[in-house]
Amino acid sequence: MKITVLGSTGSIGVSTLDVISHTNSLHPGSFDIDTLIAGSNAEMLAKQAIAVNAKHAVVSDPGQYQTLQANLAGTNISCAAGLDAVLDGAARPVDRCMAAISGTAGLRPTLAALEAGNTILLANKETMVCAGPIILAKAKALGVEIIPVDSEHNAIFQVLDQSNAVERMTLTASGGPFRTTPLKEMRAATPAMALNHPNWSMGAKNSLDSATMMNKGLELIEAAYLFELPEDRIDVLIHPQSIIHSLVAYKDGSVLAQMGDPDMRTPISYALGWPNRVETTVKRLDLAALSRLDFEEPDTERFPALEIARAASREGPLGTCVYNAANEAAGLLFLDSKCGFLDIAKHVRLAMDWALDSTNPEMPPSITSTDDVLHVTKRVSDHVSTSLLGL
């Protein structure tokens, strides 16, 4: 099976290559890496490409081209740099493309891979949040399968039957590093504190989104698009151990859940092998050792991101695109120590109010194209930056 990995040097990309390497050690030739694409870490990208014998390596940052080229000297691996090279690499025909570029930056490469007819393993929730109807319509028109990789959506995918008998879905959330932190202390949270996730090893953006619970808002929106279910039939439940990843309740009273150790290699392996399963070295679940599993309702006063996400979902594609853009912009400012932790949700809400005002001449009436997505993202990002920095 021929594979391309978008975002190979990120946490999902690294885990994907780990699963592939393990599988190939057991069953040589199961996976063949065509293209690896990364942002700016040219040295790591080159090491990965050599280790898995990739055909092509692409770095998004043009300034890293010479580093990539030097590190691949003497190999048969071709290399390139820049956005056009990223899109060309994503569009190479393969069996499956792992779409793991973080944030809205992953939209155009994911679309390029989809339009090439490649099955998409979707680990980039922002792509679905900011352009869900566009992505799904293209996939349907081209007959392309989208397999979710986020642990929550992959869990639903695993236990979802297609009988139209679904009553509700429940996404679980760890609660992040501030699950029990008083609001007063959250106000003084630093980037280092916010990125210290208790269960999952993730990149900076996903770790911060977990701390604010914006990630669960993004996942709620993604689930609504992927599984064609309104937001009021999707619940969120705090589950600190991160053992149950999602649940689907059916009309007959049955509730099916997918369980497993909190390790992204499980959903990655399922997406790579689907409809079969791929053996991994993931720690096996020992319920007796766990002895208990805890659940609680999310505190929407301390974590307002969920209610903002529900409001965005009710507004449709424009609302969800604004939610995503505002969160990205505010989150980057926080990581750069230019705003407070609680300012993130506050300014996402304010950006929603600004952007969805029907008299706002800077916003299109709806999202109908990727140009609309990019326009809204730029305008909202600028608005959030101006508001937070007082420019």
Secondary structure as GFF3:
##gff-version 3
##sequence-region A 1 391
A	DSSP	beta_strand	2	6	.	.	.	ID=ss1
A	DSSP	alpha_helix	11	26	.	.	.	ID=ss2
A	DSSP	beta_strand	32	38	.	.	.	ID=ss3
A	DSSP	alpha_helix	42	52	.	.	.	ID=ss4
A	DSSP	beta_strand	56	59	.	.	.	ID=ss5
A	DSSP	three_ten_helix	62	64	.	.	.	ID=ss6
A	DSSP	alpha_helix	65	71	.	.	.	ID=ss7
A	DSSP	beta_strand	78	81	.	.	.	ID=ss8
A	DSSP	alpha_helix	83	90	.	.	.	ID=ss9
A	DSSP	beta_strand	96	99	.	.	.	ID=ss10
A	DSSP	three_ten_helix	104	106	.	.	.	ID=ss11
A	DSSP	alpha_helix	107	115	.	.	.	ID=ss12
A	DSSP	beta_strand	119	122	.	.	.	ID=ss13
A	DSSP	alpha_helix	125	142	.	.	.	ID=ss14
A	DSSP	beta_strand	146	148	.	.	.	ID=ss15
A	DSSP	alpha_helix	151	159	.	.	.	ID=ss16
A	DSSP	beta_strand	166	173	.	.	.	ID=ss17
A	DSSP	three_ten_helix	176	178	.	.	.	ID=ss18
A	DSSP	alpha_helix	183	186	.	.	.	ID=ss19
A	DSSP	alpha_helix	191	194	.	.	.	ID=ss20
A	DSSP	alpha_helix	204	212	.	.	.	ID=ss21
A	DSSP	alpha_helix	214	226	.	.	.	ID=ss22
A	DSSP	three_ten_helix	231	233	.	.	.	ID=ss23
A	DSSP	beta_strand	234	238	.	.	.	ID=ss24
A	DSSP	beta_strand	244	250	.	.	.	ID=ss25
A	DSSP	beta_strand	255	259	.	.	.	ID=ss26
A	DSSP	alpha_helix	265	273	.	.	.	ID=ss27
A	DSSP	alpha_helix	287	290	.	.	.	ID=ss28
A	DSSP	alpha_helix	305	315	.	.	.	ID=ss29
A	DSSP	alpha_helix	317	335	.	.	.	ID=ss30
A	DSSP	alpha_helix	343	355	.	.	.	ID=ss31
A	DSSP	alpha_helix	370	389	.	.	.	ID=ss32
###
